[in-house]
């Protein structure tokens, strides 16, 4: 018997909720240790070190893409693109447009606003709507550091400080589930942008490191499409949307 997409989605949602996960301190420490090593490596980008980015759009796993940690899964993906005519200042303006991120990144970003904006440092609130078999709505908050290093390079680092899964989003019964005690589709998300002026355009790279629940025994065929494929798909969507926004700005300036 073939199952319709709606039936599959219902089965998946019931199965995930029946096996709600809890974020463990061990998984959280593993994530923090890993991102510390990533940030130490990326610091070289902003002190004159070279980048290793191809001039074609690509998405690739880092360290295998997904690895098991005690109590969860750690995901690390990298995307890169080259946009002719774009500049570091233009990309920085997009990434700092905290009140209008949905303009560039809908439908994944449903809404956003700045909580604190001090230029080089900020705190932002973003509602994500992610769809992969089922739709998952998340309210998130990030600490952001961004800026230019000289006239040719820039960076933007965002680190999640809160992630709440939303039940019955958009209804009168909408509520936030307790952080770390939900379906575990996303517990942590850090993003690291590095970009530089090159060959008449902008060479940019974004690395995303996230932490999710592990795959429950016997339900891999249901949970895996969300847990393991969504981090890559989301990063690819982000890079393509950013490329489109930069290309539109460059075309507008030409005309």
BAKE-981923 format. One line per field, with one value per residue: residue in one letter; x, y, z of N, C-alpha, C in turn; residue number from 0; chain. Coordinates in pm, 1 decimal, decimal comma. Layout:
N
residuo	(a|...)
n.px	(X|...)
n.py	(Y|...)
n.pz	(Z|...)
ca.px	(X|...)
ca.py	(Y|...)
ca.pz	(Z|...)
c.px	(X|...)
c.py	(Y|...)
c.pz	(Z|...)
num	(NUM|...)
cadena	(A|...)
This chain:
255
residuo	(x|x|x|x|x|x|x|x|x|x|x|x|x|x|x|x|x|x|x|x|x|x|x|x|x|x|x|x|x|x|x|x|x|x|x|x|x|x|x|x|x|x|x|x|x|x|x|x|x|x|x|x|x|x|x|x|x|x|x|x|x|x|x|x|x|x|x|x|x|x|x|x|x|x|x|x|x|x|x|x|x|x|x|x|x|x|x|x|x|x|x|x|x|x|x|x|x|x|x|x|x|x|x|x|x|x|x|x|x|x|x|x|x|x|x|x|x|x|x|x|x|x|x|x|x|x|x|x|x|x|x|x|x|x|x|x|x|x|x|x|x|x|x|x|x|x|x|x|x|x|x|x|x|x|x|x|x|x|x|x|x|x|x|x|x|x|x|x|x|x|x|x|x|x|x|x|x|x|x|x|x|x|x|x|x|x|x|x|x|x|x|x|x|x|x|x|x|x|x|x|x|x|x|x|x|x|x|x|x|x|x|x|x|x|x|x|x|x|x|x|x|x|x|x|x|x|x|x|x|x|x|x|x|x|x|x|x|x|x|x|x|x|x|x|x|x|x|x|x|x|x|x|x|x|x)
n.px	(84,5|64,6|161,2|15,2|148,0|40,4|-48,2|196,4|324,9|165,8|212,3|483,8|490,8|344,3|506,3|746,0|666,1|587,6|826,3|968,3|1255,5|1535,7|1760,6|2087,6|2343,4|2586,4|2573,0|2542,3|2787,3|2960,0|2890,0|2965,4|3242,7|3317,5|3241,7|3411,9|3660,0|3606,4|3566,7|3818,5|3969,4|3845,4|3912,8|4147,5|4072,6|4022,3|4247,8|4412,7|4459,1|4432,7|4150,0|3963,3|3783,7|3574,1|3489,7|3233,3|2890,0|2840,9|2767,9|2879,7|2975,1|3135,4|3385,5|3251,3|2988,2|2761,9|2779,9|2780,5|2717,8|2723,7|2400,4|2293,8|2306,3|2558,0|2591,9|2764,5|2803,0|2910,2|2877,8|2935,6|2982,1|3016,8|2965,5|2935,6|3020,1|2925,6|2977,7|3169,3|3050,0|2783,4|2690,4|2722,1|2534,4|2294,8|2303,4|2290,7|2039,7|1827,7|1557,4|1421,9|1468,5|1306,9|1244,2|1451,2|1484,3|1247,2|1051,9|1159,1|1243,5|1013,2|959,3|1136,0|1337,5|1539,2|1676,1|1871,3|2084,8|2391,1|2551,5|2838,8|2793,5|2508,5|2176,6|1933,9|1598,2|1436,4|1185,5|1163,8|1044,1|1042,7|1031,3|1012,8|889,2|725,5|605,0|798,7|803,7|999,2|1097,1|1363,0|1666,0|1958,0|2300,3|2500,3|2795,4|2962,0|3132,2|3372,4|3699,0|3937,8|3931,1|3852,9|3758,2|3516,4|3299,6|3054,7|2925,8|2693,0|2539,6|2335,8|2123,4|1881,0|1636,7|1318,4|1072,5|766,4|433,5|127,6|145,0|59,4|-203,4|-469,8|-394,9|-126,3|197,9|513,4|733,7|919,7|1257,3|1493,6|1344,6|1177,9|1083,6|1332,8|1433,3|1594,6|1840,6|2065,0|2225,4|2476,1|2613,5|2857,3|2982,2|3211,6|3368,5|3499,2|3637,9|3696,7|3829,4|3653,0|3414,2|3228,7|3343,6|3209,5|3148,4|2971,3|2946,4|2764,6|2687,9|2518,5|2303,9|2115,5|1857,0|1922,4|1868,1|1581,4|1573,1|1460,8|1301,1|1434,0|1383,3|1177,5|1253,6|1510,0|1507,4|1442,8|1618,0|1882,0|1894,0|1784,2|1962,6|2158,0|1993,2|1876,0|2097,1|2180,0|1958,2|1977,8|2222,1|2167,4|1955,5|2082,7|2272,1|2098,2|1981,4|2204,3|2281,4|2059,5|2084,3|2324,6|2246,4|2056,4|2214,5|2364,3|2176,5)
n.py	(-119,5|216,2|514,0|832,7|1169,1|1329,1|1142,3|1024,4|1244,9|1283,1|1044,8|1073,5|1304,7|1220,1|1009,3|1142,8|1314,2|1128,0|1029,7|1232,1|1431,9|1511,0|1767,8|1699,9|1767,9|1667,1|1651,5|1923,0|2026,8|1898,6|2020,5|2289,0|2259,8|2177,1|2396,3|2587,0|2508,6|2543,7|2822,0|2913,9|2834,0|2981,6|3238,9|3297,9|3382,3|3649,4|3778,5|3812,5|3564,6|3312,5|3214,0|2921,7|2885,7|2788,5|2935,7|2881,2|2814,9|2609,9|2341,8|2166,8|1891,2|1923,2|1761,4|1519,4|1595,4|1505,2|1396,2|1166,9|1256,4|1218,3|1177,7|1323,8|1467,3|1620,0|1864,8|1983,9|2198,5|2355,2|2631,3|2798,7|3078,9|3288,7|3622,0|3828,2|4173,0|4237,7|4364,0|4368,6|4548,4|4555,7|4294,3|4284,7|4475,5|4344,8|4119,9|4251,0|4357,5|4329,0|4361,9|4300,9|4048,6|3851,4|3949,1|3872,2|3602,4|3453,5|3157,6|3048,9|3216,7|3358,0|3586,6|3863,7|4054,6|4312,6|4286,4|4406,4|4642,7|4730,3|4792,8|4663,3|4456,7|4264,3|4157,3|3932,6|3836,1|3569,0|3410,9|3095,4|2893,3|2581,2|2329,0|1994,1|1717,3|1740,6|2048,8|2261,4|2500,7|2751,5|2964,1|3181,3|3314,2|3511,2|3593,2|3826,6|3901,1|4120,5|4268,6|4469,6|4393,2|4584,5|4700,8|4501,8|4264,0|4080,7|3973,8|3773,4|3650,4|3440,6|3325,1|3093,5|3165,6|3109,5|2865,5|2784,2|2542,3|2571,5|2506,9|2453,5|2682,2|3014,7|3004,0|3056,7|2903,0|2885,9|2803,0|2807,7|2537,5|2384,9|2476,4|2255,7|2037,9|1906,4|1813,3|1797,6|1883,3|2101,6|2218,5|2378,1|2638,3|2773,7|3018,7|3108,6|3353,6|3439,0|3669,4|3817,3|4070,3|4013,4|3964,1|4142,6|4104,4|3940,6|3703,0|3459,3|3274,5|3048,7|2883,8|2644,7|2524,7|2291,1|2146,5|1862,5|1629,8|1275,3|991,1|806,9|462,3|234,6|417,8|548,4|571,1|750,8|979,8|1052,8|1200,9|1460,1|1525,3|1477,9|1576,6|1832,3|2035,1|2069,9|2139,3|2377,2|2547,6|2558,8|2684,9|2933,0|3035,2|3052,3|3234,8|3459,4|3509,2|3573,4|3808,3|3980,8|3988,3|4116,9|4371,1|4452,5|4460,0|4663,1|4884,3|4903,6|4985,2)
n.pz	(0,0|-91,7|67,4|106,2|78,4|278,8|469,7|532,9|647,9|874,2|1014,8|1064,7|1227,2|1451,3|1535,2|1597,1|1804,0|1990,1|2068,9|2201,7|2244,7|2461,5|2529,7|2618,0|2864,6|2788,3|2506,4|2452,4|2546,4|2368,3|2129,1|2184,7|2220,4|1966,5|1798,4|1896,7|1793,5|1522,7|1508,7|1582,9|1363,0|1157,7|1226,8|1099,2|850,2|877,3|935,7|728,7|619,9|361,9|158,5|69,1|-154,4|-414,0|-733,7|-809,8|-732,8|-453,4|-229,1|49,3|264,3|584,9|757,5|717,8|737,8|906,5|1238,6|1511,5|1846,1|2200,0|2284,4|2074,0|1737,4|1549,8|1305,2|1019,1|763,1|458,1|242,0|-67,6|-288,9|-579,2|-665,8|-927,5|-947,8|-694,5|-357,4|-46,7|134,2|51,3|99,5|376,2|450,3|385,1|557,2|798,2|801,6|1000,2|1062,8|835,8|724,6|616,4|369,8|208,2|265,7|277,4|209,1|441,8|649,4|847,8|994,9|1149,6|1379,1|1526,6|1849,6|2004,2|1862,1|1790,0|1578,6|1506,6|1683,3|1777,0|1878,8|1773,5|1681,9|1532,3|1344,7|1222,6|954,7|870,9|626,1|568,5|475,5|714,1|860,0|1052,6|1302,3|1442,9|1703,0|1743,9|1888,4|1841,5|1899,7|1737,2|1558,6|1346,6|1064,1|876,1|765,2|694,2|352,5|184,7|292,6|489,4|761,7|934,4|1215,5|1371,0|1663,2|1816,1|2088,8|2201,1|2122,7|2043,1|1989,7|1818,6|1891,5|1719,7|1555,2|1466,3|1545,3|1787,4|1993,6|1999,1|2126,0|2297,3|2323,4|2592,1|2599,5|2461,5|2531,7|2336,1|2002,0|1900,1|1652,1|1601,6|1803,5|1845,1|1656,2|1474,2|1260,4|1018,2|833,2|581,1|368,0|67,7|-147,9|-488,8|-811,3|-948,3|-817,5|-552,9|-331,6|-138,8|162,7|367,2|669,6|847,8|1162,0|1344,3|1598,9|1666,1|1766,9|1800,4|1578,9|1635,4|1727,9|1487,4|1360,7|1165,7|889,5|886,2|1039,9|954,1|697,9|786,1|1004,3|907,8|643,3|635,8|746,4|539,7|320,4|412,4|434,7|168,5|54,7|185,9|84,7|-191,8|-187,3|-83,6|-282,3|-492,8|-391,4|-378,2|-648,0|-755,7|-641,3|-761,5|-1030,3|-1022,4|-963,2|-1194,8|-1379,8)
ca.px	(0,0|140,1|112,6|16,6|236,9|-28,1|-44,9|335,9|353,6|97,2|284,9|610,8|467,5|304,9|622,8|842,2|613,2|585,0|963,1|1027,1|1393,8|1580,5|1898,7|2171,2|2461,0|2696,6|2558,9|2566,4|2931,8|3022,5|2865,9|3046,1|3382,7|3336,7|3235,2|3532,5|3765,0|3567,3|3589,4|3962,5|4016,0|3791,9|3979,4|4252,8|4013,2|4010,4|4380,4|4492,7|4474,6|4364,5|4030,9|3970,6|3647,1|3563,1|3412,0|3101,5|2805,9|2852,0|2739,4|2956,3|2987,2|3262,7|3405,2|3148,0|2853,6|2688,9|2849,7|2711,6|2771,5|2640,6|2272,3|2247,5|2381,2|2620,4|2594,1|2852,1|2798,9|2969,1|2830,7|3016,8|2932,9|3080,2|2864,2|2999,8|2970,2|2885,6|3083,5|3154,0|2956,9|2645,7|2653,8|2709,7|2406,7|2188,7|2310,8|2254,4|1904,1|1763,2|1411,7|1361,7|1532,0|1209,2|1248,3|1552,6|1492,4|1119,0|960,4|1223,4|1232,4|876,7|966,4|1258,8|1358,9|1655,1|1652,2|1973,1|2165,4|2501,1|2638,5|2924,5|2732,6|2362,5|2097,1|1820,5|1495,0|1393,0|1096,3|1189,9|943,2|1117,3|944,1|1071,6|785,6|635,5|646,7|845,4|816,3|1092,4|1134,6|1505,3|1739,9|2099,3|2398,9|2566,0|2912,4|2986,8|3210,0|3468,6|3839,4|3996,2|3837,1|3829,0|3709,9|3415,3|3256,8|2933,5|2907,9|2572,4|2537,5|2203,0|2113,9|1754,3|1558,4|1195,1|981,5|632,7|319,3|7,5|187,1|-37,4|-338,7|-491,2|-337,7|18,7|278,6|651,2|769,5|1037,1|1382,3|1565,4|1250,1|1084,1|1108,4|1476,3|1469,8|1705,6|1871,7|2166,2|2260,5|2573,0|2646,9|2982,0|3003,5|3338,8|3355,0|3609,8|3632,9|3790,1|3799,7|3536,7|3292,5|3238,0|3359,2|3153,5|3136,5|2896,7|2948,8|2658,2|2707,3|2394,0|2288,9|1979,3|1840,6|1966,7|1759,1|1529,7|1584,2|1343,3|1227,7|1526,5|1322,2|1089,6|1318,4|1633,1|1492,3|1442,0|1734,9|2009,0|1890,7|1741,2|2073,4|2215,9|1894,5|1858,7|2214,9|2175,5|1856,3|2031,6|2324,0|2102,9|1877,6|2177,3|2325,4|1992,7|1965,8|2321,5|2274,6|1955,8|2142,5|2423,9|2174,2|1990,9|2317,1|2404,3|2071,5)
ca.py	(0,0|339,1|617,4|968,0|1260,5|1375,4|1033,6|1014,0|1355,9|1258,5|938,3|1129,2|1397,0|1141,1|933,8|1235,0|1362,8|1017,0|1008,0|1364,0|1421,4|1610,2|1810,0|1663,2|1851,6|1609,3|1695,9|2066,9|2048,3|1853,6|2127,1|2405,2|2227,0|2172,1|2529,6|2660,0|2476,8|2606,6|2965,6|2937,3|2821,8|3090,8|3364,4|3320,8|3453,3|3791,8|3832,8|3806,5|3429,4|3287,4|3131,6|2809,1|2883,2|2784,0|3047,1|2833,8|2785,8|2471,3|2306,8|2045,6|1858,1|1941,7|1649,0|1419,1|1653,3|1470,7|1303,3|1137,4|1293,0|1156,0|1244,2|1403,0|1468,4|1748,0|1880,6|2092,2|2213,6|2478,9|2673,0|2906,2|3134,4|3410,6|3710,0|3938,4|4308,1|4260,2|4415,1|4332,1|4640,1|4518,5|4173,4|4319,9|4546,1|4244,0|4038,8|4335,2|4409,8|4235,3|4379,4|4268,9|3929,0|3776,1|4001,8|3797,2|3460,1|3384,3|3134,7|2990,8|3318,1|3411,4|3722,8|3889,3|4191,6|4329,2|4307,7|4508,1|4663,3|4823,5|4793,7|4545,1|4351,8|4274,5|4041,0|3929,0|3734,6|3522,0|3295,4|3009,9|2795,8|2483,1|2222,4|1873,1|1619,5|1816,4|2187,3|2289,1|2644,7|2775,4|3099,3|3174,7|3437,5|3497,2|3699,1|3845,1|3987,2|4138,0|4386,8|4465,4|4395,2|4652,9|4737,0|4389,2|4144,9|4097,8|3853,0|3783,0|3529,7|3439,9|3212,0|3083,6|3173,1|3044,5|2805,5|2725,4|2484,7|2628,3|2421,0|2518,4|2816,7|3096,1|2987,4|3113,0|2809,5|2879,1|2808,5|2762,1|2423,6|2408,4|2459,7|2131,6|1931,1|1914,0|1704,5|1790,6|1909,9|2197,2|2264,3|2483,1|2675,1|2882,4|3043,8|3184,1|3409,1|3502,9|3715,2|3902,9|4127,4|3940,4|3950,0|4221,3|4059,2|3902,0|3561,6|3445,8|3140,1|3039,4|2753,9|2629,7|2414,5|2277,1|2031,2|1810,0|1500,4|1162,2|922,9|699,5|327,8|184,4|525,1|619,4|600,3|865,3|1095,9|1090,1|1309,2|1590,4|1548,0|1477,9|1648,6|1971,1|2130,6|2098,3|2209,0|2513,6|2626,7|2581,1|2787,8|3060,6|3084,3|3089,9|3356,0|3569,8|3535,6|3641,3|3944,3|4058,3|4007,8|4217,1|4501,3|4487,7|4494,6|4791,2|4988,5|4917,1|5059,6)
ca.pz	(0,0|-98,9|157,5|51,5|150,2|399,5|566,8|576,4|737,4|1000,4|1084,0|1111,3|1337,6|1567,7|1581,1|1657,7|1930,6|2083,4|2113,0|2225,3|2290,0|2559,7|2509,9|2731,6|2886,3|2711,9|2367,9|2449,8|2558,7|2243,9|2031,6|2220,0|2193,1|1821,3|1737,9|1936,9|1696,6|1396,0|1519,5|1582,8|1223,6|1076,1|1262,3|1000,5|736,3|903,8|967,9|607,2|569,4|235,7|159,0|-23,1|-204,9|-559,4|-787,1|-849,2|-617,1|-410,9|-90,5|77,3|406,6|653,7|850,6|696,4|739,0|1027,4|1327,1|1635,8|1976,9|2302,2|2304,3|1960,5|1612,5|1515,8|1159,6|974,6|617,4|407,2|110,0|-123,6|-415,4|-629,8|-724,0|-1000,2|-923,3|-555,9|-270,9|94,5|200,4|16,8|172,8|517,0|465,5|383,6|678,6|913,0|784,6|1091,1|1066,7|706,3|669,8|537,8|233,4|134,5|297,4|283,1|322,2|561,3|754,0|847,9|1048,4|1224,4|1426,7|1613,3|1992,1|2030,8|1742,2|1813,9|1462,1|1497,1|1764,7|1779,9|1916,2|1682,2|1699,6|1400,6|1337,6|1107,2|914,8|792,8|578,0|511,4|508,8|801,5|881,6|1188,2|1326,9|1552,0|1744,6|1776,7|1915,4|1808,8|1916,4|1608,2|1544,7|1203,9|1031,5|766,7|805,6|579,6|245,8|95,5|360,5|592,1|831,8|1014,5|1295,2|1454,1|1755,7|1876,9|2235,0|2236,3|2014,5|2093,3|1890,8|1836,6|1864,9|1667,4|1514,8|1393,0|1598,1|1920,6|2090,4|1979,1|2247,4|2288,9|2406,1|2675,2|2525,5|2485,3|2563,6|2224,3|1907,9|1874,8|1513,2|1602,9|1938,7|1835,6|1518,9|1456,9|1120,1|1005,9|699,6|545,9|229,8|24,1|-281,5|-572,9|-954,6|-988,4|-751,9|-412,8|-301,3|-5,1|216,4|491,4|736,0|946,4|1255,5|1419,4|1687,6|1666,7|1831,0|1720,7|1509,4|1720,3|1673,4|1418,1|1292,5|1078,4|759,3|902,1|1098,9|883,9|599,7|852,0|1089,1|836,2|515,7|650,5|759,2|408,2|237,3|462,3|399,3|24,0|32,7|233,4|-7,6|-317,8|-163,1|-68,5|-416,2|-568,2|-339,2|-419,3|-792,8|-780,8|-606,5|-863,9|-1153,3|-1000,4|-971,3|-1335,0|-1451,6)
c.px	(88,1|77,2|119,8|109,6|172,9|-25,0|95,9|369,0|289,1|168,2|413,2|590,7|430,5|424,0|722,4|794,2|607,8|722,5|1033,2|1164,2|1422,9|1727,4|1979,2|2289,0|2579,9|2692,3|2588,2|2715,5|3004,9|3007,2|2956,7|3194,4|3411,3|3337,0|3355,0|3646,2|3735,4|3599,8|3738,3|4018,6|3970,9|3856,3|4089,0|4201,4|4023,9|4140,3|4473,4|4512,7|4393,9|4237,8|4047,8|3831,9|3649,1|3475,4|3279,5|3022,5|2821,0|2810,9|2808,3|2960,4|3126,1|3273,9|3292,1|3006,5|2778,7|2769,4|2770,0|2789,2|2677,6|2512,9|2223,5|2331,5|2432,6|2636,3|2682,1|2855,5|2856,6|2913,9|2915,1|2957,3|3013,9|2973,9|2934,5|2935,5|2930,3|3005,8|3063,2|3052,4|2811,6|2601,8|2635,8|2577,3|2289,5|2187,0|2273,2|2114,1|1807,4|1610,8|1342,6|1422,5|1435,5|1205,0|1344,9|1535,7|1357,4|1123,0|1027,5|1223,9|1093,4|874,2|1096,2|1258,5|1482,7|1607,8|1745,0|2056,0|2268,0|2599,5|2719,1|2873,1|2582,0|2302,8|1970,3|1723,2|1441,3|1295,9|1123,6|1070,1|1011,5|1026,2|1025,9|984,9|682,5|688,4|681,4|864,6|900,4|1105,7|1278,1|1558,2|1887,8|2177,5|2480,7|2685,9|2942,4|3069,6|3297,4|3609,1|3916,9|3889,3|3793,3|3765,8|3601,8|3376,9|3124,9|2914,2|2778,9|2569,0|2402,5|2213,0|1984,8|1692,5|1438,5|1116,7|840,1|526,6|200,6|35,4|78,0|-180,4|-349,2|-428,9|-186,7|92,6|420,3|670,2|896,7|1163,4|1450,4|1477,3|1138,9|1111,4|1253,4|1517,9|1582,4|1724,1|1972,5|2192,7|2355,0|2605,2|2767,3|3002,1|3144,3|3328,5|3465,9|3587,6|3737,9|3741,0|3671,0|3406,6|3319,0|3242,3|3311,0|3136,5|3058,2|2906,3|2840,7|2685,4|2583,0|2394,3|2142,8|1975,1|1903,6|1845,3|1709,1|1540,1|1452,6|1265,1|1318,0|1466,3|1228,4|1165,4|1436,8|1614,5|1491,1|1575,6|1862,8|2007,4|1856,3|1857,2|2137,0|2119,8|1876,6|1976,0|2216,8|2074,5|1908,9|2132,2|2261,5|2023,3|1968,4|2237,0|2225,3|1977,5|2082,3|2319,3|2171,4|2007,0|2240,3|2354,3|2108,3|2091,7|2360,0|2305,3|2038,7)
c.py	(124,6|443,1|753,1|1054,5|1307,0|1268,7|1017,2|1123,4|1334,7|1152,4|992,6|1219,0|1321,8|1067,8|1024,1|1281,5|1252,6|989,5|1141,3|1348,7|1527,9|1640,2|1778,5|1758,5|1799,6|1653,8|1844,2|2098,1|2007,0|1959,4|2246,3|2380,6|2230,0|2312,0|2614,3|2633,6|2538,5|2755,5|2998,7|2929,1|2940,4|3225,3|3398,4|3396,8|3604,7|3854,9|3817,1|3668,4|3408,0|3206,9|3020,9|2786,8|2879,3|2898,1|3000,2|2803,4|2638,4|2459,5|2174,6|2018,5|1890,9|1831,3|1546,6|1470,6|1630,2|1370,6|1285,4|1194,7|1231,5|1235,9|1326,6|1383,5|1609,4|1753,5|2000,0|2091,4|2349,0|2505,4|2790,2|2951,8|3257,4|3492,7|3825,5|4072,2|4338,3|4303,2|4366,4|4420,1|4600,8|4392,8|4203,6|4391,0|4448,9|4166,1|4118,1|4393,2|4326,5|4245,5|4336,0|4143,1|3845,7|3823,9|3922,2|3645,8|3392,3|3267,7|3077,4|3089,3|3379,6|3555,0|3738,1|4032,0|4195,4|4349,7|4418,1|4521,5|4773,5|4826,6|4665,9|4429,4|4374,3|4147,4|4046,1|3818,5|3698,4|3406,9|3221,3|2919,1|2698,2|2367,9|2111,2|1757,5|1682,8|1958,2|2207,4|2439,6|2664,1|2924,6|3093,1|3313,3|3410,7|3618,0|3706,1|3937,5|3998,2|4262,0|4365,2|4468,5|4454,5|4684,1|4618,1|4267,0|4179,6|3965,3|3880,7|3648,4|3543,0|3310,9|3207,3|3090,4|3110,4|2985,7|2735,8|2664,7|2530,8|2525,3|2505,1|2663,5|2887,1|3081,8|3053,1|3026,3|2795,4|2886,3|2759,6|2640,4|2456,2|2382,8|2328,5|2015,4|1933,0|1796,4|1697,8|1816,1|2012,2|2248,8|2378,4|2511,8|2794,0|2894,9|3136,8|3225,5|3468,2|3545,9|3814,0|3949,5|4056,7|3938,2|4021,8|4177,4|4021,4|3750,2|3542,0|3299,3|3146,0|2896,8|2752,6|2505,5|2405,9|2149,6|1991,6|1682,8|1391,9|1095,9|807,0|564,1|283,8|289,3|605,3|658,2|719,6|991,6|1145,3|1201,9|1448,4|1616,9|1562,6|1561,7|1796,3|2068,5|2167,7|2179,9|2353,2|2602,3|2656,6|2689,6|2925,4|3118,6|3129,5|3219,1|3477,5|3608,3|3613,5|3786,0|4032,5|4086,7|4113,6|4356,8|4546,7|4530,7|4631,2|4906,7|5011,6|5002,8|5192,4)
c.pz	(0,0|-6,9|89,9|134,8|280,0|508,2|621,3|676,3|873,3|1082,0|1143,5|1232,1|1464,4|1625,1|1652,3|1794,3|2035,5|2141,3|2131,2|2289,1|2394,1|2534,8|2634,8|2744,6|2806,7|2566,9|2354,9|2458,9|2432,3|2135,3|2060,3|2192,8|2043,8|1761,3|1779,8|1839,7|1561,0|1399,4|1521,3|1441,6|1140,2|1108,5|1162,6|879,1|753,1|951,3|848,7|551,2|443,1|255,3|56,4|-80,3|-357,2|-606,8|-845,7|-723,3|-581,2|-265,4|-62,9|226,9|457,8|757,9|841,0|699,9|867,9|1109,3|1454,9|1753,9|2079,6|2322,8|2187,7|1836,8|1586,7|1364,6|1122,7|822,5|579,5|267,4|62,8|-256,0|-451,8|-700,3|-795,0|-965,0|-780,8|-471,9|-127,4|167,1|173,5|91,3|320,6|543,4|468,3|514,6|803,2|903,9|868,7|1091,5|937,2|643,3|585,5|393,2|147,0|149,4|322,0|182,9|447,5|677,3|744,1|897,3|1125,8|1275,7|1514,8|1756,7|2041,7|1904,2|1770,2|1697,6|1450,9|1581,9|1770,2|1838,2|1831,4|1721,3|1561,9|1417,8|1207,4|1082,1|819,0|754,5|515,1|557,7|602,4|812,4|1028,3|1201,0|1452,3|1578,1|1794,3|1811,8|1895,8|1858,3|1788,1|1622,1|1396,2|1180,5|910,1|825,2|688,9|477,3|162,0|160,8|462,9|653,8|901,8|1084,3|1375,1|1535,2|1825,4|2028,9|2286,1|2110,6|2077,9|1976,8|1923,4|1801,6|1819,2|1628,5|1435,2|1439,5|1735,3|2029,2|2073,4|2112,4|2217,3|2378,1|2484,9|2593,1|2563,4|2524,5|2460,1|2131,3|1862,0|1731,9|1502,3|1745,0|1940,6|1687,1|1520,8|1308,6|1112,5|860,1|690,4|400,4|196,6|-119,3|-368,0|-717,8|-996,7|-925,8|-608,0|-400,8|-158,5|32,1|346,2|544,2|842,9|1030,2|1343,0|1502,1|1688,5|1751,2|1743,5|1657,0|1596,4|1651,2|1610,6|1342,6|1200,0|945,1|765,3|942,3|1016,9|780,4|661,7|920,0|1008,5|708,9|530,7|669,6|625,9|323,6|281,6|424,8|249,8|-10,4|72,7|135,3|-139,3|-301,1|-149,8|-203,3|-500,1|-523,1|-381,9|-568,6|-828,8|-748,4|-713,5|-992,3|-1141,4|-1013,5|-1114,7|-1412,1|-1382,9)
num	(0|1|2|3|4|5|6|7|8|9|10|11|12|13|14|15|16|17|18|19|20|21|22|23|24|25|26|27|28|29|30|31|32|33|34|35|36|37|38|39|40|41|42|43|44|45|46|47|48|49|50|51|52|53|54|55|56|57|58|59|60|61|62|63|64|65|66|67|68|69|70|71|72|73|74|75|76|77|78|79|80|81|82|83|84|85|86|87|88|89|90|91|92|93|94|95|96|97|98|99|100|101|102|103|104|105|106|107|108|109|110|111|112|113|114|115|116|117|118|119|120|121|122|123|124|125|126|127|128|129|130|131|132|133|134|135|136|137|138|139|140|141|142|143|144|145|146|147|148|149|150|151|152|153|154|155|156|157|158|159|160|161|162|163|164|165|166|167|168|169|170|171|172|173|174|175|176|177|178|179|180|181|182|183|184|185|186|187|188|189|190|191|192|193|194|195|196|197|198|199|200|201|202|203|204|205|206|207|208|209|210|211|212|213|214|215|216|217|218|219|220|221|222|223|224|225|226|227|228|229|230|231|232|233|234|235|236|237|238|239|240|241|242|243|244|245|246|247|248|249|250|251|252|253|254)
cadena	(A|A|A|A|A|A|A|A|A|A|A|A|A|A|A|A|A|A|A|A|A|A|A|A|A|A|A|A|A|A|A|A|A|A|A|A|A|A|A|A|A|A|A|A|A|A|A|A|A|A|A|A|A|A|A|A|A|A|A|A|A|A|A|A|A|A|A|A|A|A|A|A|A|A|A|A|A|A|A|A|A|A|A|A|A|A|A|A|A|A|A|A|A|A|A|A|A|A|A|A|A|A|A|A|A|A|A|A|A|A|A|A|A|A|A|A|A|A|A|A|A|A|A|A|A|A|A|A|A|A|A|A|A|A|A|A|A|A|A|A|A|A|A|A|A|A|A|A|A|A|A|A|A|A|A|A|A|A|A|A|A|A|A|A|A|A|A|A|A|A|A|A|A|A|A|A|A|A|A|A|A|A|A|A|A|A|A|A|A|A|A|A|A|A|A|A|A|A|A|A|A|A|A|A|A|A|A|A|A|A|A|A|A|A|A|A|A|A|A|A|A|A|A|A|A|A|A|A|A|A|A|A|A|A|A|A|A|A|A|A|A|A|A|A|A|A|A|A|A|A|A|A|A|A|A)
